[in-house]
Amino acid sequence: MTHTDPIRVACIVGARPNFMKMAPILKVFREHGGFAARLIHTGQHYDVEMNAVFFQQLGLPEPDLNLEVGSGTQTEQTARIMMKLEQAFKAQRPDLVLLVGDVNSTLAAVLVAAKLRIPVAHVEAGLRSFDLDMPEEINRLVTDRLSDLLLTTERAAEAQLRSEGIAATAIHFVGNVMIDTVFANLEKAVPVAETLAARGSDAEIARTVAARYALVTLHRPSNVDDPQQLGGLLSVLAALSERIPIVFTMHPRTRARIEAAGLTGLVDRPGFFAVPPLSYFEMLGATRDATIVVTDSGGLQEETTVLGVPCLTVRNNTERPITIDEGTNTLVGSAPSALEKALATALSADRRSGKIPELWDGHAAERIVGVIEAYFAAKQNE
C-alpha cells in the first residue's frame, strides 16, 4: 500500500446487531473516499428475508461476499466462518479487518486475521459481564486481546482494558456507534399501532395498546431453555398483561421453547400480543413509545437509555453498566420473583430519568474512521 492507495478494510457482519453498528461506519467510509471498504456477511444469522429488510432500512449495501455458514454449535459455526474467511482474506488481503460487537463471527474473524498478521480494529472493545457462561464474554476477551485498535463506547472500558494489559495507545474512546443508527432513523420509526395492525390486530385495539404497553424480548438460553425458568418468567408476564398490554417480540427459538414446554397458555391470552421479530424501523418505534421494556438483550439496554425509556434487564450481570449508572436500565436478576417485584416498583413510580452517556451523540462512526485514518498515517511515517 502506498500513500495514494485507498485503505482496504474488510468489514465483518454476521448477526443483526452487527448490521446496526456497521451501517453508519460504512456510510462514513463512502463519504470519506480514502477507503475501499468490503462488506463480508458470514451468514451467522441466516433469515434471508429479515436480513434483507435490515440491509434495506439501514442503507447497507449488498454484501461483497456472503459466506452462508448457517447454524450449528458455537464451535462448528466459528470453525466454518474461520475456514471461509481465511480463503477470503488470502484471495483479497485487506489492510485492516473491522469488527463490531461480540458474536461468533467477531471471534472467528479476529483469530483468522491474527494468524495472517492482518491488523484488527474492534468496535465496542472493553465491555465485560465477567460471566464465562456467556459465549459472548469469551468472544470479547479473545477479540480484545488480539486487536490492534480497541474502540470503546464508555470510559470504564478503557480502565478494564488497561487492567488486562492492553497498551493505552491502542485504546480509543469513540462513543457508541449503535446510537448513531438510532438517531439517524428516529423519524422513520414505525408506531407500534401500525406494527400490530399489520400483523392482524384490530386497528382500534392496536391504538389502545399503543397508549400504554410493556415491550418484552427474551432469547438468552439461561432464560428460555429451562422450562421452569421460562414458565416462571411467563407467569409473571401473564399477570402483568392484566395490568398493562404486553407486546412480546418473540424469537423463533423462544417460541419453540414455549411450545415444547407446553406454556402457550401463558402467552395466548387477552392483553398479550406476541409478534415475530420486527424490522429495525418497527422495533425502534416499539422501543421509543413503550411504557417499560423487559429484556435480556444487550442492545436494548443502550437504546432505552438514549430514548429515556425504563428498562428491566432479566439477567444477573450486564456488560453495559453505564446504562445502569447513567441511563434508565435496572438489572433485576433472573429470578421470576425479582422481575415481579421490579415491575411493581417500576409501574408505580414516576418514569425513571437518566442521561445520555458521553459521546453517545450520533457521531461515533466519524470518530472511528478518524482513528483508523490516523493509525495508517502513523504507519506510513514509521
Summary of the structure (lengths in Angstrom):
residues: 382
radius of gyration: 20.9
end to end distance: 13.7
largest distance: 67.1
contacts: 1312
relative contact order: 0.12
helix: 51%
strand: 14%
